[in-house]
């Protein structure tokens, strides 16, 4: 997992996620061309998000089924390209929506790519690798706004989908050629087992806590970026598509936050860093709300908001992949269900709120979502600090896994009534299984065994 391979994986993530979010910059012209009113323009983005949701549930678990995720990444990129070409050629709204839904469904290649990176990286560098690859998502979401704005200004909004489709096809070929086969010791499971494993995650406190944070986090994020182009195209600024896209450059500061968050996660303090970042997210809306009279304050708010979002996002993924190292695809896919639902909610509500009450009301909506995320984090932090695992000393991976206290469930022990784990100082270790089959299910003494 050298720097060039990380860069390739980050590029895959960037192109895939751009296929879902590129419409945010050109919503006014795209809506006019397809006959979609400004009030309902947010559904252009939400369609891709709902497709993404379907892909998270049905396609991402395939990453735990196949032995080599490279081929899965290539196939998903190819189908994503097909959806993008359909959108570029669409002459009616229904055709564009179908293309966007198809591209969004297979854009979950992002999660398969992150899972590949997390498995290929050494444990001590997992957070850094996830941060680097995830920075490609930030560039795809934010940098694409500038590029697509320029393309749309010069050749129309269809050109950006044609270019993204060509890039996706090229990357599909490059992935098979440049990335090595997976050499991890994980054992692939059946598709049905992977789906059952995915559904089981929703009953775990750690997973639900981090998922709810992501839901409100990306609802706040979607509120900004799906409503911003409408607000900037309106009075008093009346900015063009290329000028609106320039604000994506300000948001690229979030990519730096994503990379740094990975290093912080490797060092261990994921829980307090997430809380600080969520507090910054709430504060950022105070600056973003000043759009009507100051573009500089808007830019400052965008920088802080995207920095905060990516710090929390990377920390969440690091904690969950550390807690479930054998199910990285399923756990990332399940986590991103919350991401997708939150993004779709933000995109659908902000355009409606803006059309009725203006940008001030959209800003209050985004701040409310951010506050809900902070409340969920604070509740989880209190539970964590109240448990022995939260007070004890542990290694960095153990601290990450313990961030959602109560996620560890007792496993079935080998003798009725016997404990499934024992404590060795600050460490919680599983009771060893029987020595051999046919030994009357007696257990070794855990302390002697240790």
Buried (B, 14 or more C-beta within 10 A) or exposed (E): BEEEBBBBBBBBBBBBBBBBBBBBBBBBBBBBBBEBEBBBBBBBBBBBBBBBBBBBBBBBBBBBBBEBBBBBBBBBBBBBBBBBBBBBEBEEBEBBBBBBBBBBBBBBBBBBBBBBBBBBBEEEBBBBBBBBBBBBBBBBBBBBBBBBBBBBBEEBBBBBBBBBBBBBBBBBEBBEEEBEEBEBEBEBBEBEBBBEBBEBBEEBBBBBBBBBBBBBBBBBBBBBBBBBBBBBBBEEBEBBBBBBBBBBBBBBBBBBBBBBBBBBBBEBBBBEBBBBBBBBBBBBBEBBBBBBEEBEBBBBBBBBBBBBBBBBBBBBBBBBBBBBBBBBBBBBBBBBBBBBBBBBBBBBBBBBBBBEEBBBBBBBBBBBBBBBBBBBBEEBBEBBEEEEBBEBEBEBBBBBBBBBBBBBEEEEBBEEEEEEBBEEEEBBEEBBEBEEEEEEEEBBEBEEEE
